[in-house]
Amino acid sequence: MKLHRLEGYIQDIWLVEEPHGLMLLDGASRADVQNICRFISEQLKRPLHHLKVIMVTHMHPDHAGGARALKQITKAQIITGNVPGQWYSGLDGWLMHLTDILLAHWVAGRMKKSRRLIWYSPWMKADRYLNDEDQIPEFEDWRVLFTQGHTDRDISLWHQPSHKVYVADLMVKVKARFIPPYPVFYPNRYKASLNRIRQLAPDSILLAHGAEVQLTEADFDYLQQKAPAIPATHWRSVKSKLAQVLGLKTSH
């Protein structure tokens, strides 16, 4: 198994290469589709149909935004966690999807990236839905681990032979420190997910924002300390800002 890290629009892209095929550990953003295809055909010298599986760890723009377009080009399967319903459902979901698109553009601006088209459908129809600890079809050395908290459907991907685990947005690396992502909708689940990865004791952790790292016990302690006690979400952030402007107190 070879593991390739590509620079994505606002995130790291991880591509698994094996003799029988390729697997993306996340669906990337819509702005990444052509770069991924170019890497497969020009750098790996493999036909695009060798991309067999596109995993989607959760529905945010830099993790699910490119999945549908890549499936149309390569005929790969889209696989995600078996969680009922759609993350972006109803009017609240539509507003949250729009907010997440705007946040992705803001991050790109902070990274001095040119503005790109990243709009994608907020509704995911996958080819396969896997349960906790299921093996990934065609890539049986990899298992799905439910690590929810950032959203209600986050998964991590564990490669047993190398003892590496891709955790997507379970944590982000900022100025040499590891901190929780934003948002965290389910704080208790989030803390349990951190403990699960800690107990797994992987040789290395693959991040969507921070490359490949090794975390110490002190790093995990710091993450637990920084984890929110109440949901840290878009709406709560808006309420907090409004309260500051109006000089009011928010209730939780």
N, C-alpha and C positions, 0 to 999 in steps of 0.2 A: 504494500500500500504506500503510495506517495501522496503527500499532502501539499497542495499549492495554496499560497496566500496571495490574493490579488488586491490591489488598492481599488476600493469601490468609491462611489460618488461621495458618500459620507460614512462609510463603514468598511471593515475588512471583509473580504469574500473568501471563503474556504472551499476549495475544490478537491475532492478525493479522486485519485487516479488509481485504477486497478486494471489488470490486463483485459478483463471482460467488459469494462465500462467505467463511466464517470458518475460522480454524485456531487451535487451542490449541497452544502450543509445548511444553506438558507436561500430564500428566493431573491435576495438582493433588491435593488431598486430598479425602476423602469429605465433610469439613466444608465444602468450598468449592462444592459442586455447585449449591445453590440460589442462591448469590450470583452465580455465573457465568451461570446462566440468567436471573436478574433483570437483570443488566447487558445481556445481549444483547437482551432483549425491551423493557426500560424505557429504557435509555440509548441503545442503538444503534437501537431501533425496528425490529428485524429479527425474523422468525420463528425459532424455535429450530432448525428444520431447515436453516437457513443455516449452522450449524456443520457443516462437511464433514469435517474431519480433527482428530483428537486425537492428537498425538504423545506418546509416552512415552519419555523419555530413559533412565530406569532404574527399578527396581522399588520404590524407597523410598516410604513412606507419603504424602509430600507431592509426589510426582511421578507416581505410578500409582494412588493411592487413589481418585480420583474418576472414572477413565476409564470403567469399566464402567457406572456409574450414568448418566454423561453420554451414553454410547452408547445406552442404553435410552431415554433421553428424546428425543434428537435424531436418532438413526439415523446418527450420524457414524461414519467409519471410525477404528479404532484402528490406528496405525502405529508401529512401533518398529524397532530395529536387528536385523539378521539374525545373531543369536547363538544357537547351539543350546542346548536344555535350558531349565530354569527356574532363576532365581536362587535362589529359596527351595525347594530340593529336599531330600528326605530329612528325617531327624530334626533334623540340624544346621540345615537351612533353616527348619524350623518354629520352632525355638528362636530363630533369628536374626530371623525375622519378628516374633515376639512381642517381642523386645528392641527392634526398630526402632519398633514401635508405642509401647512404653513410653518410648523416647527422644523420640519426637514429642510425647507428652503432657508430658514434662519440659520440652521447649523451649517448648511453649505456656504452661506455668506460668511459666517465666522471662520470657515476654513478657506475662504477666498476662492471658492469654486464658482465658475460661471453658472448662471441660472439655466437649469435644464428641465425638460418635461418629466415630471415624476408622478403624474396623476395615474391612478389605477383603480380598478373596481374595489369597493369596500367589501364585497361578498366573495368568499372563497368556496369553490367547489373542487375538492380534492379528489384524486383517484383512489386513495387509500387513507384510512384513518387508523392510527395505531394506538394501542393502550400502553400504559406504563410498563416498561421493561420488555416490550415487544422487540424482536429483531427487525431490522429494516430489510425488506425484500430485495434480493440480489446483492445485498451488502450485509450478510449475516453476522459479520464481526462487529457491527454497530448495533447498539440498542438505544431505544428511546427512554428517557427519564423525564417524568413530569416534574418540572421545577417552576411552579406557578407563583404568582405574586405581582410581578410587573404587569401582567394581565391575567385573565382567567385560564389561559391556554398555553402558556409558555412550556416548551420542552427543551431539554438538553440532549446531546447526542454523544454517547460514550463508545469509544473504540476500545474494546477489551484487550486485544493483544498488545497495543502500545500503551494502554492505560492513560490515554488522553481523553479529555471531554470538552466538547464545544458547548458553551453555556449561553451563547447569544448575548442578551442584554441583562443577564443576572447581575452583572457588575460592570462598571466601566472604569477605565484607568484615566485619571486626570492628574497631571503633574506628579507622577510617581506614586500616587495614592489610589487605592481602589475604593470606590464609593457606590452606593446604590444607584440604580437608574431612575429616570423620571419618565413616566409616573410610576408609582407603586399603588395599585388599586387594592391589594389584599396583603396588608402588612404581616399578618400571622403566617400566611402561606409563604410569603417571601422569606421570613426568617427560617421557616422549616426547610425551604429549598436551599438556603445557604448552608444549613446544618447537613443536609443530605450530601451536597458536594464536598463539604469538609470531611464527612465520614468516609466518603468514597476514596479520599486521599489520592487523587490522580497525580501522575508524574508531571503533567502540565495541563494548563487550562487554556483553551482557545476562546478568545473574546471577539465579539463583533466590533468592539471599540477598544483596542489596546493590544492586538496581536496575540502571541503565545507567551504565557506567563506561568510562574510558579508562585503560589500564595503561601505565606507563612501563617502560623497560628495567630500571630499578632495582626496580620492582615484580615483574617476572618473575624477576630475580635473587634477590630475597628469597623468592619462592615456591619456587624451586629449592633454596635453602638450607634452608628449612623442611620440604621434602618428606621423608617418612620413608625411611630406608635399608632398613628391614625392614617387613613388613606391620603396619599399625596397625589392629587389628581388635578386635571385641568380646571374643573369647576371650583374646587377648593382654593386653587391659586387665584382664580378670578375674584372670588369672594374676599380673600385676604387682601388683595390689592385694592379692591373697592373700599374695604373697611379702613385701610390706611388712608386712602384719599378722603373718605368721609369722617374719619376720626371715630369709627365705631369699633366695637369688639365683635368678633365672629364666634358663633357657637358651633360646637362639633357634634 
